[in-house]
Amino acid sequence: MKFLSIIYGVTIRLRNWLYDHGYFRSERGVLPTIVIGNFTVGGNAKSPIAQAVATELRKHGFTPSILLRGYGGSFRGPHLVTERDSPANVGDEACMHMSVLPDVPIVVSRDRLAGVRMIAERDLADVVVLDDGLQHRALK
């Protein structure tokens, strides 16, 4: 197992170096974006925090949208989640967000930059809450 963690660590350092030195491109989104995340994956309460942030933004007059990858779903996106969607196509987290915050647009997109663009083009929100996005370096 230690060997696999070494390979993973080297891969992540190489990827970050490629972004840092301009070999991989990073772009700013067209909307302000709040990123919820940390340095580990899974089970760290990022989704409930994203929901709390979206709720607070609404209380202060903003129109937020939650953007996430859609882990476990088949859609690559960008896709606006509706009540017709299921965990099989958008992932269970997207469905959970939809049930807790039915008035907040939930968008799944493996390409987060494309997701932000879609939110802006459809005028769905004025701020994006990115659920679990610290490792997604294509979006500055």
C-alpha positions as a printed Julia matrix, in Angstrom:
140×3 Matrix{Float64}:
   0.0    0.0     0.0
   2.83   2.41    0.79
   4.1    1.98   -2.78
   0.71   3.05   -4.17
   0.63   6.11   -1.93
   4.09   7.09   -3.16
   2.94   6.78   -6.79
  -0.17   8.82   -6.0
   1.89  11.51   -4.27
   4.35  11.78   -7.15
   1.5   11.95   -9.66
  -0.25  14.76   -7.76
   3.01  16.72   -7.36
   3.7   16.36  -11.1
   0.17  17.47  -11.98
   0.44  20.5    -9.68
   3.85  21.38  -11.15
   2.39  21.22  -14.66
  -0.41  23.62  -13.62
   2.0   25.89  -11.74
   4.3   26.18  -14.76
   1.58  26.72  -17.36
   1.67  23.36  -19.11
  -1.91  22.75  -18.0
  -4.27  25.68  -18.34
  -6.3   27.26  -15.55
  -9.08  29.78  -16.18
 -11.17  32.03  -14.0
 -14.88  31.36  -14.08
 -17.26  34.07  -15.22
 -19.03  34.09  -11.82
 -17.7   34.46   -8.28
 -17.06  30.98   -6.94
 -16.8   29.73   -3.36
 -14.94  26.44   -3.12
 -15.83  24.0    -0.35
 -13.22  21.31    0.15
 -10.17  20.06    1.95
  -7.14  17.94    1.29
  -8.82  14.58    1.78
 -11.6   12.91   -0.15
 -14.96  11.69    1.07
 -16.69  11.8     4.42
 -15.63  15.25    5.57
 -19.02  17.03    5.58
 -18.3   19.13    2.5
 -21.82  18.75    1.08
 -23.63  19.94    4.23
 -21.24  22.88    4.4
 -21.95  23.71    0.74
 -25.67  23.66    1.56
 -25.15  25.92    4.59
 -23.14  28.39    2.5
 -25.82  28.44   -0.22
 -28.5   29.0     2.44
 -26.56  31.9     3.97
 -25.96  33.44    0.55
 -29.72  33.38   -0.11
 -30.39  35.04    3.26
 -28.09  37.87    2.18
 -29.79  38.44   -1.18
 -27.58  36.36   -3.45
 -28.76  33.73   -5.92
 -26.42  30.76   -5.48
 -26.03  27.58   -7.47
 -24.28  24.45   -6.24
 -21.89  22.86   -8.71
 -20.46  19.39   -8.21
 -18.9   16.59  -10.21
 -21.76  14.14   -9.83
 -19.75  11.2    -8.47
 -21.5    7.92   -9.13
 -23.66   9.35  -11.9
 -23.35   8.67  -15.6
 -23.81  12.26  -16.82
 -20.62  14.13  -17.7
 -22.48  17.44  -17.79
 -22.88  20.21  -17.55
 -26.41  19.29  -16.57
 -29.01  21.12  -14.5
 -30.41  18.62  -12.02
 -34.2   18.25  -11.97
 -36.64  16.15   -9.98
 -36.66  13.67  -12.9
 -32.98  12.84  -12.36
 -31.77   9.9   -10.3
 -28.55   9.02   -8.5
 -27.75   6.74  -11.44
 -27.39   9.71  -13.8
 -26.37  12.65  -11.56
 -24.97  10.95   -8.44
 -26.44  10.68   -4.96
 -24.96  13.98   -3.68
 -26.69  15.97   -6.42
 -30.04  14.36   -5.53
 -29.43  15.05   -1.85
 -28.68  18.74   -2.59
 -31.84  18.92   -4.7
 -34.01  17.48   -1.93
 -32.57  19.79    0.76
 -32.45  22.96   -1.36
 -35.17  22.64   -4.02
 -34.97  26.36   -4.92
 -31.2   26.34   -5.52
 -30.03  25.28   -8.99
 -27.87  22.16   -8.71
 -25.5   21.53  -11.62
 -23.31  18.49  -12.23
 -20.31  18.77  -14.49
 -17.07  16.85  -14.53
 -15.6   19.93  -16.2
 -16.26  22.54  -13.5
 -15.33  25.45  -15.78
 -17.98  24.31  -18.29
 -20.43  24.05  -15.38
 -19.77  27.64  -14.28
 -20.16  28.8   -17.88
 -23.52  27.04  -18.2
 -24.76  28.56  -14.93
 -23.79  32.02  -16.2
 -25.2   31.51  -19.72
 -28.56  30.35  -18.35
 -28.52  33.12  -15.72
 -29.17  30.53  -12.99
 -27.13  32.26  -10.29
 -24.89  35.16   -9.41
 -22.51  33.08   -7.29
 -21.4   29.44   -7.51
 -20.78  27.17   -4.54
 -18.38  24.48   -5.71
 -18.85  21.31   -3.65
 -15.5   19.53   -3.31
 -13.39  21.46   -5.77
  -9.97  22.2    -4.26
  -8.31  19.59   -6.44
  -9.95  20.88   -9.63
  -7.19  23.16  -10.88
  -8.64  23.91  -14.33
 -10.94  26.41  -12.58
  -8.93  29.14  -10.84
